[in-house]
Amino acid sequence: MWRSMLLVMFLLNQSVVYAETLVLGVYPYLNISEVLQRFDPLANYLSNALNVPVEISMSHDYSEHIELVGQDFLDIAYLGPVSYVNLLEKYAPKILLGRVEVKGNNKYRGAIIVRSNSPIHTLTDLKHKTFAFGDPKSTMSHIMPHYMLLRAGIYDHDLAGHDFLGNHESVALSVLLGQYDAGAVKASVARKYAKNNLRVLQWTPYVSEHVFVMRPSLDQETQDKIKQAFVEAGQPEYLPVLTSIKSTITGFEAAQASDYDNLREILATLRQANIIE
């Protein structure tokens, strides 16, 4: 169930404590109905493992999600790589439960896409063209592609225009409909729309996969149970609770902050160029 009231109380810093319920926070990379559908098996699994109700909450945008995690308003949270690095830079450390494996890999990439019949064949061809990004905090629909454009010598003023559309699906559809010449999406969305007259112009560099974290202020017994539950979630018996999130997830493994060092460097490059704050 969607518990917006719980988040409102958190944001208003009320002294209401829902000790009988844990909140699993997800960033808005898809629409709310899809997020709830994909994460519901995990929430149910955690509820059974912890013997405590676990409810799903989706933030309005990436920035709000980082803030809610950073200020310990979410008990467990799912984060993309950039959001995780931004979290580390802005807030006190959270407990890193681990990262997902996808098709046996702990790293992933995205893509810059164009229509199949587009005359654009290289990154430099994007000069004086329009570009669709997803959310400004998104790893694959903004950070990585903007870094690629910068490395290709293309600055914002070299584009005919660019906009942030919020999520990967909106980007793909806007490019498909001809509203933008190119856009940036995660790999699964690029592959999904390849059959609908979109093609990959160039793949992004790889970065470490998505993570789950939990707030350190949880009692030790609850922390131990959550850690054990995620370890077991990566085993074949319980893996469907993760494949519901993404069908290609093949496991769950331990991770450390240093796994994201290359992304820190990319973010530093973009900040130096005044592309991000």
C-alpha positions as CSV (number, residue, x, y, z in Angstrom):
1,M,0.0,0.0,0.0
2,W,1.0,3.5,-0.7
3,R,1.7,5.4,2.5
4,S,2.1,9.0,1.5
5,M,0.8,10.1,4.9
6,L,3.7,8.3,6.6
7,L,6.1,10.3,4.4
8,V,4.3,13.5,5.1
9,M,4.7,12.9,8.8
10,F,8.4,12.2,8.3
11,L,8.9,15.3,6.2
12,L,7.1,17.5,8.8
13,N,9.4,16.0,11.4
14,Q,6.6,14.9,13.6
15,S,7.4,12.8,16.6
16,V,5.3,9.9,15.3
17,V,7.1,6.5,15.3
18,Y,5.7,3.6,13.3
19,A,7.7,1.0,15.2
20,E,5.4,-1.7,13.9
21,T,6.1,-0.9,10.3
22,L,9.3,-0.6,8.2
23,V,9.4,1.5,5.0
24,L,11.1,0.3,1.9
25,G,11.9,3.4,-0.3
26,V,12.3,3.3,-4.0
27,Y,13.3,6.2,-6.3
28,P,10.9,7.1,-9.2
29,Y,12.7,5.4,-12.2
30,L,9.3,4.1,-13.4
31,N,5.7,5.1,-12.8
32,I,4.3,4.3,-9.3
33,S,2.1,1.4,-10.4
34,E,5.1,-0.4,-11.9
35,V,7.3,0.3,-8.9
36,L,4.7,-1.1,-6.5
37,Q,4.2,-4.2,-8.7
38,R,7.9,-4.9,-9.0
39,F,8.8,-4.3,-5.3
40,D,5.8,-5.9,-3.7
41,P,7.3,-9.4,-3.6
42,L,10.4,-8.1,-1.9
43,A,8.3,-6.2,0.6
44,N,6.3,-9.3,1.4
45,Y,9.4,-11.4,1.7
46,L,11.0,-9.0,4.1
47,S,7.8,-8.8,6.1
48,N,7.8,-12.5,6.6
49,A,11.5,-12.7,7.3
50,L,11.4,-9.9,9.8
51,N,7.9,-10.6,11.2
52,V,7.2,-6.9,10.7
53,P,5.1,-5.2,8.0
54,V,7.2,-3.7,5.3
55,E,5.5,-1.1,3.1
56,I,6.7,0.5,-0.2
57,S,7.2,4.2,-0.6
58,M,8.2,6.0,-3.9
59,S,9.7,9.4,-3.7
60,H,8.5,12.2,-6.0
61,D,12.0,12.6,-7.5
62,Y,15.6,11.5,-7.1
63,S,16.6,14.5,-4.9
64,E,13.8,13.8,-2.5
65,H,14.7,10.1,-2.4
66,I,18.3,11.0,-1.5
67,E,17.1,13.4,1.2
68,L,14.7,10.9,2.7
69,V,17.5,8.2,2.9
70,G,20.0,10.7,4.1
71,Q,17.9,11.9,7.0
72,D,16.9,8.3,8.0
73,F,13.3,8.7,7.0
74,L,13.4,5.4,5.2
75,D,14.4,2.1,6.9
76,I,15.5,0.3,3.7
77,A,16.2,2.0,0.4
78,Y,17.0,1.1,-3.2
79,L,19.4,3.5,-4.9
80,G,21.0,4.0,-8.3
81,P,24.8,4.5,-8.4
82,V,24.8,8.3,-8.7
83,S,22.2,8.6,-5.9
84,Y,24.4,6.4,-3.7
85,V,27.5,8.5,-4.3
86,N,25.6,11.7,-3.8
87,L,24.2,10.2,-0.5
88,L,27.7,9.5,0.7
89,E,28.9,13.0,-0.2
90,K,26.1,14.8,1.6
91,Y,25.0,12.6,4.5
92,A,26.4,10.4,7.2
93,P,27.2,6.8,6.0
94,K,24.3,4.4,5.8
95,I,24.7,0.6,6.1
96,L,25.4,-0.8,2.7
97,L,23.5,-4.1,2.4
98,G,24.9,-4.9,-1.0
99,R,24.4,-4.6,-4.7
100,V,22.4,-6.6,-7.2
101,E,24.0,-8.8,-9.9
102,V,22.4,-8.8,-13.4
103,K,23.2,-11.7,-15.7
104,G,26.1,-12.5,-13.3
105,N,27.5,-9.0,-13.6
106,N,27.8,-6.4,-10.8
107,K,28.2,-3.5,-13.3
108,Y,25.9,-2.1,-15.9
109,R,25.6,0.5,-18.6
110,G,23.1,2.7,-20.4
111,A,22.8,4.1,-23.9
112,I,22.3,7.2,-26.0
113,I,19.5,6.4,-28.4
114,V,18.2,7.8,-31.7
115,R,15.6,6.8,-34.1
116,S,16.6,4.0,-36.5
117,N,16.4,6.2,-39.6
118,S,18.2,9.1,-37.9
119,P,21.1,10.6,-39.8
120,I,23.0,10.8,-36.5
121,H,25.8,8.2,-36.4
122,T,28.4,9.6,-34.0
123,L,28.3,11.7,-30.8
124,T,29.7,14.7,-32.7
125,D,26.6,14.5,-35.0
126,L,24.6,15.6,-31.9
127,K,25.8,19.2,-32.3
128,H,22.8,21.4,-33.0
129,K,20.4,18.6,-32.2
130,T,17.8,18.3,-29.4
131,F,18.5,15.9,-26.5
132,A,16.2,14.3,-23.9
133,F,17.6,13.4,-20.5
134,G,15.6,11.6,-17.7
135,D,16.0,12.8,-14.1
136,P,19.0,15.2,-13.3
137,K,20.1,12.7,-10.6
138,S,19.8,9.6,-12.8
139,T,22.9,7.6,-13.5
140,M,22.1,6.4,-17.0
141,S,19.6,9.0,-18.2
142,H,21.7,12.0,-17.3
143,I,25.1,11.7,-15.6
144,M,26.8,9.1,-17.9
145,P,25.4,10.5,-21.2
146,H,26.3,14.1,-20.2
147,Y,29.8,12.9,-19.4
148,M,30.0,11.3,-22.8
149,L,28.9,14.4,-24.5
150,L,31.5,16.4,-22.6
151,R,34.2,14.0,-23.6
152,A,33.1,14.3,-27.2
153,G,33.5,18.1,-27.0
154,I,29.8,18.8,-26.9
155,Y,28.6,21.3,-24.3
156,D,25.0,22.4,-23.6
157,H,25.3,25.4,-25.8
158,D,26.3,23.1,-28.7
159,L,22.9,21.4,-28.5
160,A,19.8,22.9,-30.1
161,G,18.1,22.2,-26.8
162,H,17.7,19.7,-24.0
163,D,15.2,18.9,-21.4
164,F,14.7,16.6,-18.4
165,L,11.7,14.3,-18.8
166,G,11.8,12.5,-15.5
167,N,12.2,8.9,-16.4
168,H,13.7,6.4,-19.0
169,E,10.3,5.5,-20.6
170,S,9.4,9.1,-21.3
171,V,12.8,9.7,-22.9
172,A,12.5,6.6,-25.2
173,L,8.9,7.6,-26.2
174,S,9.9,11.2,-26.9
175,V,12.7,10.2,-29.2
176,L,10.5,7.6,-30.9
177,L,7.8,10.2,-31.5
178,G,10.4,12.7,-33.0
179,Q,10.1,15.2,-30.2
180,Y,13.9,15.0,-29.6
181,D,16.7,13.9,-31.9
182,A,18.4,11.8,-29.2
183,G,18.1,10.7,-25.6
184,A,19.6,8.7,-22.8
185,V,18.1,5.6,-21.2
186,K,19.2,2.5,-19.3
187,A,20.1,-0.6,-21.3
188,S,16.9,-2.5,-20.7
189,V,14.8,0.4,-22.1
190,A,17.1,0.7,-25.1
191,R,16.7,-3.0,-25.9
192,K,12.9,-2.8,-25.3
193,Y,12.4,-0.1,-27.9
194,A,15.0,-1.4,-30.4
195,K,12.1,-3.3,-32.1
196,N,10.2,0.0,-32.3
197,N,12.6,1.8,-34.5
198,L,15.1,3.1,-31.9
199,R,18.8,2.2,-32.1
200,V,21.7,2.7,-29.8
201,L,24.0,5.4,-30.9
202,Q,26.6,4.6,-28.2
203,W,26.8,2.7,-25.0
204,T,27.9,4.4,-21.8
205,P,30.9,3.2,-19.7
206,Y,30.1,0.6,-17.1
207,V,29.4,1.5,-13.5
208,S,28.8,-0.5,-10.4
209,E,25.2,-1.8,-10.0
210,H,22.3,-0.6,-7.9
211,V,22.4,-1.0,-4.1
212,F,20.2,-1.4,-1.1
213,V,21.0,0.4,2.1
214,M,19.4,0.7,5.6
215,R,19.4,3.3,8.2
216,P,22.0,2.7,11.0
217,S,19.6,3.9,13.7
218,L,17.6,0.7,13.5
219,D,18.1,-1.6,16.5
220,Q,20.8,-4.2,16.2
221,E,18.5,-7.2,16.1
222,T,16.5,-5.7,13.2
223,Q,19.7,-4.8,11.3
224,D,20.9,-8.4,11.7
225,K,17.7,-9.8,10.4
226,I,17.6,-7.4,7.4
227,K,21.2,-8.3,6.5
228,Q,20.4,-12.0,6.7
229,A,17.2,-11.6,4.6
230,F,19.1,-9.9,1.8
231,V,21.9,-12.5,1.8
232,E,19.2,-15.2,1.5
233,A,17.4,-13.2,-1.2
234,G,20.3,-13.8,-3.5
235,Q,19.9,-17.6,-3.2
236,P,17.9,-19.6,-5.8
237,E,15.1,-20.4,-3.4
238,Y,14.2,-16.7,-2.8
239,L,15.7,-15.1,-5.9
240,P,12.2,-14.4,-7.4
241,V,11.8,-11.5,-5.0
242,L,14.6,-9.8,-6.8
243,T,13.8,-10.9,-10.3
244,S,10.4,-9.3,-9.8
245,I,12.3,-6.0,-9.7
246,K,14.3,-6.8,-12.8
247,S,14.0,-10.1,-14.6
248,T,17.7,-10.3,-15.4
249,I,18.8,-10.1,-11.7
250,T,20.8,-13.3,-11.0
251,G,22.0,-12.6,-7.4
252,F,22.9,-10.3,-4.6
253,E,26.4,-9.6,-3.3
254,A,28.3,-7.7,-0.8
255,A,29.6,-4.3,-1.9
256,Q,31.7,-1.4,-0.6
257,A,31.8,2.3,-1.2
258,S,35.1,2.0,-3.2
259,D,33.2,0.1,-5.9
260,Y,31.9,3.5,-7.0
261,D,35.1,5.4,-7.2
262,N,35.1,5.6,-11.0
263,L,31.7,7.3,-10.7
264,R,33.0,9.7,-8.2
265,E,35.6,10.8,-10.7
266,I,33.0,11.2,-13.5
267,L,30.9,13.3,-11.2
268,A,33.9,15.4,-10.3
269,T,34.6,16.0,-14.0
270,L,31.0,17.2,-14.5
271,R,31.1,19.5,-11.5
272,Q,34.4,21.0,-12.8
273,A,32.6,21.7,-16.1
274,N,29.7,23.3,-14.2
275,I,27.3,20.7,-15.6
276,I,26.1,19.5,-12.2
277,E,26.3,21.0,-8.8
